[in-house]
């Protein structure tokens, strides 16, 4: 239930999550897990058949995660819904001045919400309209040296210019490694 310090070893390690409550409560910057010594070959796993798997695996319920990933400094095709189960945000996403993904944006739900909304309003993230209440998924934030994994659950309270609120983001884990989308799987 969050606040765990986990460390990898020399073998391929699996770090498993079953519910959104395995990290911090929604909107909180405290109570998440931390994984140190993560290395290539390690995996962040969502346990197949778990509450978290059932929540995010909307697209065919096929025990795989459908990520929307950046291309050419843009992220097209958001939001998280029955088709898109996860977003991968990395340092290529920037408006060139105020809104960008880095290590700092990975640590705090309120900062991440501000960055995502700024990138949507700057048309760096496109295709995000008002999500329906109950739409959910994972958001993997790959900063310069760390990564964070959030569970996102839309509450339906969107206003113009505000698509993601900190109260909709639960920080599961910070990892001392720059994850790619293939290292977060359902197992």
N, C-alpha and C positions, 0 to 999 in steps of 0.2 A: 504494500500500500504506500508506495512512494518513499522518498528520502533514503533510498538505498544507494550505497556506494559499491559498485560492481567493477571487477577487474578481469580482463582477459588474460589468457596465458599464451603459451607457445603453440597450442593446438587451435584448430578452428572452434570457436566458441559460439554458442547460441544464447542470446538474452531474450527471454520470453515475456510477452505481455498478453493478458487475458481480458482486462476491462479498462475503460477510461479512468477508473479510480486507481489504477496501478501507478499513477503519477500524481501530480498536483491537482487540486480541485480547480474547476473552471475559473479562469481569470487570475489565479494566484501565481506568483513568482516563486513560491516556496512549496516544498513537498515533492518535488520531482526526483527521479533517479539520476545518477551520474555514472557513466561507464568510462573507466580509464583503461589504458592499454589496449584499446580496440585496434585491430589490425586487419589488413586485407585477408579475406577468407572468413572473418567473423560475420555473424548475421544477427540482425534484430528481427525476432520472430513474433508474429501474431499467432497464437495457438488456434489451430483449426478447430472449428466448432464452438469456440469461446464466444462470450458476449461481444467482445471487440470485433472478432471475425464476422459475426452475424451482422453487426452494425455497419461495417465498412464494405463488405463484399457484396455489393448490390448488383454488380454487372455479371450476371449469369451464375452467381454464387459458385464460382469455380475454383475457390481456394487460391486465387492469384489476385494481385492488387494492380488495378489499371491506373497508372500514373499519367498525369499531364506534366510534361517536361518543357523547359525553355528551348527556344530555337532562335538564334540570331539576336539574343538580348531581349526577346519578347516571350510571353507565355500566352498562348491562344487556346481557347476552348474551355476555360474555367466556366462555371463553378463546380463545386463538388455536388454531385447528384447521383442518380441511378446509373449514369454512364461513367462518370469520372469519380474514382474512389480515392484518389490521392493527388496532391500537388507536390511537385519538387521545385523548391525555390533556391536559386543559387546566386553567386556574386555577379553573374552576367546581367541580372535584372536591376536596372538603375535608370532613373530619369536624368542622370548626369549631375544632380546637385543635392536635392533634399531627400529623395526616397531611394533606398538601396538596401540590398541584403548584405549583412556582414555579421561578425560574431555577436555584436551587441543586440542586433535585431532578433537573434536566436534565443536570448535569455529571458525575455519578458513578454507575456501575452499582450500587454498594452502597447509596447513598442512594435511588436510584430503586427498587430492590428493596424496601427498607424502606417507602417511601411506598406502593407498589402493594400489598404485603402488609397494611399498616395500613388502606388503603382497602377491601380485600377483607374483612378482619376486622371493619371498622366498617359493612359492608353498603353502602358508597358505590359500590363496584364489585361487581356481583352476577353470578351465573351461572358463576363461576370454580370449577370443581371440579379435582380432580387431573388435570392434563393428561397425555397419554400421551407416553412418550419419543419424541422426533423431531418432535413438534408444533412449529411455528415460525411466524414472522411478523415484521412490523415493528411497532415501537412509536414513535409520534411524540409527543414531549413538548413542548407549547407552553407555555412559561413566561410571565413578565411582559414580557420584552424579547428573549428568545432561544428557540430551539427546538433540540431534539436528536432525531436519528433513531437508533434502536437496532434491531439484528437480535436476535431472541429465539429460542433453540433449547432446548426442554425436554429435560432429561436424565433425567426420570422419577424423580428422587429427592425428591419432595415429602413433607413431613411436615406434621402438623396445624398450621395457622396460617402455614405457609411455602409459598407457591405459586410464587413467583418468587425465584430466587437470583441473586446478582450474577454467578456463573460462567456463567449462561445468557444474559447480556446483552453484546452487542458494540456499543459506541458507534461508529457510522459517521461521524457529522458533527454539529457544533454550527453553528448558523446564527444570525447577528445579526439575526433577524427572527422574528416570531410567525407560524409557518406555519399554514395550514389544510390539511385533508386533501386538497383538490383540487390542491395544489401538489406532491404526491408521487405520481408516476405511473410506469407502465411505458411506455417508448417504444421 
